[in-house]
Amino acid sequence: MGIIEKIKEIEAEMARTQKNKATEYHLGQLKAKIAKLRTQLLEPPKGSSGAGDGFEVTKFGHGRVALIGFPSVGKSTLLTMLTGTHSEAASYEFTTLTCIPGIIHYNDTKIQLLDLPGIIEGASEGKGRGRQVIAVSKSSDIVLMVLDASKSEGHRQILTRELEAVGLRLNKRPPQIYFKKKKTGGISFNSTLSLTHVDEKLCYQILHEYKIHNAEVLFREDATVDDLIDVIEGNRKYMKCIYVYNKIDVIGIDDVDKLARQPNSVLNLDRLLAKMWEAMGLVRVYTKPQGQQPDFSDPVVLSADRGGCTVEDFCNHIHRNLIKDVKYVLVWGTSARHYPQHCGLGHVLQDEDVVQIVKKKEREDGGGRGRFKSHSTAPARISDREKKAPLKT
């Protein structure tokens, strides 16, 4: 029996099992078995090199956004309107057969937008090109789920279910559960509050299903069995998703109002770009050389989700060795209490802040001079020894 058949058999057993206090332990074990099988389903076959027929798209710009949706919902048209990149659009399904990238220029940043082939129900099991599409989606910063307004609710549930089956959690935060495997000592189960979904016995059974007999588990919230399984698996990715509704002219005004009031939903292009920017959490930081005006043409773009937005992250983004020569920084902007503010490496920067780096005093031997000439925020100084030295011919 193959993995897909085993999954369907367990799902059928769960469907015919009544949900009550007596069966919750059995259902928890079945959920753990399904999670293990789905993980095996995504692994490359044994003996293979791991290479497949996926979409080879090089990352470009300051962020990546993936377009997900059923065939013929308007993904290619949306890509063309936002980026100017031509993506063939026609009245038949599966017009797009590969990944087509485009670049959005917004707020002095470059955002890569990927038009992916449409996915269908069963994509997580390999139907169509579902696995390749989902793999590219996992490498993105956010997901744009393009939906047909007349079929939005059904399609949205199917797509969410397919993405969750491969470990993508949309618009959710990671569970507040501490989990660590140990070599000895058995299983230590604790919680900081009363639990209503998981008890110590159920936690032991799920861990034994994974053949884990020594571990430390601490619940910091009233999490569910699915949350515990996600933490044990450790391969889940939590992403923000924006629901973009197309073809709203085929529904009534009441339905349009209902869609517009749903969280993370967008019905027009102007609001879409602002919503994308907000979801990606990008922060633009401008540099100011000493004695000169700030350079507003080429910002340093940071992200709270990818790395962080502190002064230390800013320095590492410019050069990994720059932080060794930083004495302090001067900051102008919304993150500063007064202008300018002397800040250390732990100061958190905000969007459109201006930063000037003040370096430590140069050593007399000139050991560190010139290493950051292209990124220096202060003009180079010539020492007295260099002035008196004779010119070499």
N, C-alpha and C positions, 0 to 999 in steps of 0.2 A: 504494500500500500504506500502510495506517494505521500509527500508532506501535505499537499493540498487536500487530498482525500482524508487524511487524519484530522486536519483542521475542520473540515466540513462535518466529520463524524462527531467531533467534540462539540461543535456549535449546535448540532442537532440534539445532542444529549442535554446541553444547557437549556435549549428551548423547551424541552419536555419535562424539565425538572422544576418543581414548584419552589418559589422563593419564600423561605421562612427561616426561623431560627435554627431549625434542625438541619437544613441543607446548606447553610451559608459556608460551612467549612468545605463541603464537597465542591460547591461552585467556585470557591477561591482556588482550590487545587486545579480545577478545569481551566480557569483563567490563566494560571501560571503555565499550564501545559501549552495553551494556545500561544502565549507570548514566546515561549521557547521555540515552538515550531515556526512562528513567523520570523524569528531571528535566523533560524536555519534556512528559511526560504530565501532570505536576502543575501546569504553568504554565497560566494562563488563555488562552483562544483569542485570536488576534491580532485587534485591532480592538474587543475588548470593554473595558468599563470596569473589569473585575476583580471587580465585584460578582456574587455568586451566591446560590443558595438555601441557604446554610449556616444553622447554628443560631446565633441571636443570643442569647448568654448573657453578661450583664455579670459581670465578676469581682467577687467579694465575699469578705470575710474575709481570713484570713492565709495561705491556701493553697487549692489546687484539686486535686481528685482525680477522675479519670475512670473510670467503670465500663465495661470492654470485655468482650465475650463473644458467644457465639453466641445466637441467639434461644432464649427459654424455658429459661434456665439459672438464673434467680433474681435477676437484677439489680434488678428493680423491688421485689421483696420485701426485698432487702437494703437498698435505699434507705429504704424505709418503716420498717424496724426500727432503722436507725441515726439517722435524722433526724426521723422522724414525718411526713414529707411523703408524701402519698398519691400513689402511682404505680400505675396500673391494672395488675393482674396477672391473666392468664387462662391457660387450658390450650392456647391456640393460639399459633403463632409470630407474631412482629412485632406484639405487643400495644402496645409503645411505639413510636411513630412520630416522636417529636420528642425534644428534650433537656429533661429535667425536673431542675431543680436542687433541692438540699436543703442544710441547714446542720447540721453536727455541732459541738456544744459540748463541747470536750474540753481539759482543762488550761488553763482561762482563755483559750482561743483559739476562733476560729470557722473551721471548715474547710468549704469548699464541695464538695459531692459531686454529681457529674453522672451521672444515669441516661441512657445513650445507647442508641439503637436497636441491636438485634443486627446484627452484621456476618457475612457469609458468605464463603466462598472466592471470590476474585476481587474483593474489595472495593477493593484498590489499583488495579484497572483501571476502577473506576466502577460495579461491580455493586451493586444495592441503593442504600443511602445511605452506602456505605463511605467515600467521599472526605470527606463532611461529618463523619462520626464521627471519622475519623482526624485531620482538621484540628482538631477540638476537643481531641482527645487530645494533640496537639502543644502546645497552650496550657496544659496541666495541669502540675502539679509532679511527680506520680507517677501510675501507672496501676494500677488493680485489675483483674486479669484473672480474671473469674468463670468457673469451669469445672465441668462435670458430672463428678463423680468417676468415673462408669462409662465416660466417653469422654475422660478428661482428657488422656491422652498425645497422641492424634491431634488433638484440638482445640487443644491448646497449641502444637503444631508449626505448624498452619495459621495461627493467629492471629499467632504470632511471625513467620512468613514474610511475611504480609500487611503487618505493621507495618514490618518491615525493608525491604520493597520501596518504601516511601515515605519512608525516611530516619530511622525511629525505631529506636534501638539500646537494647534493654532490658537492664538490669543489666550494662552494659559501661562502661568508662571510655574517654575519647578516646585514640586512638593517640599514642604518644610520637614523633611525626614533626614536624619543623620544615619548613614549606614556605612559600616566598615568591617571588612572581613578580618578575622584573626586566625592565628595558627592553633591556639589552644584556648581553653577557658569556657567553652560552650557558648550558648546564645544569651546575651544580655539584652533584655527588653525593658524600656522605660518610656515614659511620656510626661510632658509638662502640663497636661490637661486631661480631662476625661475623654475617652474615645467611644464613639458610637458605631463605627464601621468595622474596626479591627480590634481584636483582643490578642492576648499573648499566645493562646493556643493556635489561632488562625495564622499568626505570624510565623510560628514554629513550623506549621505544616507547609506553608509556602516556601520557606527557606529550605526545608528538607526536600521539596520538589526540585529545587536547584542544587541539591546535594551540598548545601552549606550547613555545617554543624557547629561552626565557631564564628560568631559575628557579634557586633554591637549595633543595636537599633534604638534610635531615640526619636519619638514623634514630638514635633513642636507645633502641630496642628491636628485637627480632627480629619485626617486623611482617609481615603478609601482604599480598598484592596488594589484597584488599578493603579493608584498612586504609588503604593508600596512596590508593586511589580515593576513600574517604570524606574524607580530608584535602583532596584536590584539589577535590572537589565543594564542600566547605565549608558544606553545608546540613544536615548530620546533627545530630540531637538525641539526647543520651544521657540516658535516663531510668531511674529505678528502678521496678521492677514487682513487685507482690505478687500471688501466685497464690492465689486464694480458691476452695476446693473446696466445692461444694454437693452435696447428695443423697448424703452418705457412708453413709447407711443402706442403700443398695442394694449395697454391696460388702462383702467380708469383712474381718475384723479384720487380717489380714496385709497386705491392700492399703491399709487405713487407716494402718497403721504405716509402710508404705513411703512414702505421700504425706507424712506428717507429718515424715519425716526429710529430705525434699528441701529445698534452700535456698529461702528467700523464700516458703515455703508456710504457709498458715494454714487451720485447720479449725474454728475457733470464733470467736465475736464478741468475747469478752473479749480474746483475743490480737490480734485484728485491729486494734483501735484503738491498742494499744501499738505494734504493728508499723508502722502508718501514721505515727505520731508519730516513731518512730525513723527511718523512711525519709525523711521530709520535712526532718529536721534543723532544726526550729524551736527558737529560743532565746528564752525569756522574760526580759526585763530589767525590774526594778521601779525606780521613781524614789524618791528620798528627799529631800524639802525640808530645808533647813538648820534644825536645832533641832526637827524633827518626826519622827514615826514614818514608816517607809516606806509607800508606797501600794501595797498588794497587790491592789487591785480592778481596775486597768486596766494591764496590763503593756505594754511596748513589745516587739513580736514581731519578731525578726530571723531571717534565714535565711542559712546559709553558701552555699547554691546561688544565692540571689538577692541579690547585693549583698555580704554579708559580716556578720561579727559583732564587729567591732572597736568601740572607743569612738568613732572617727570615724564609722562607720556609724550608731551609736546617735544621735549628735548630728545627723547629716544626716536621720535619720528624723523627728526632732522638728521641726527647721527647718534649712533649708540654710544660713542665715546664723549659726546659733548657734555654729558651730565657731570663728568669728572672735573670740568673747568668752570662750572656754574657756581658763582658766589650767591647770587639771589636774582630775582627777576622783578621788573616793574610792570604792573598790569593796569591797563585802562579798560573799562567796560562794566557790564552789569555784575560781574563777579567781584568787583573791587568796591570797598567801602568808601574809599576816597581816591583821588587821582593825583599822581599815580600811587599805587599801593605796593610796598615791598612784600614780596611773597616768597615762600619756600617751595620745595619740590612737591609737597602734598596739596598745594592749593588747587581747587577744582575750577577749571575754566568753563566759561559759558560762551554761547554763540556770539560771534563778532567781537570778541575780546581782542585787545591789542597788547602784545607782549614784547618787552625789551629785555634781553639777557645781559646781565652784568657778570663778566668773568672774573675769576680769581686773578691776583697780581701775577704777571708774567715772571717766570724764573729768569735769573740773570743770564743763565746759559742759553736762553731762548729755546728750551726743549719743546715747548708746546706751541710755538708760534707757527702760524700758517696752516695748521691742520684743518681748520674749519673756515678757511678763507671764503668759500662760496656761500656759507651759511652764517658768517659772523654778523653779530648785531652791533659791533663797534669797529671803527677803522683801526687798521694795524698801526702800531707805534714803533719807531726806530729807536733803539737803545743808544746811549752815549758811546758804548764800545763800538757799535756799528758805524757811528758817525766818524769816529777817529780812525777807523781801520782804513788802510790804503786800498785803492781800487786794484783789482786783479786784472791783468792784461793777458 
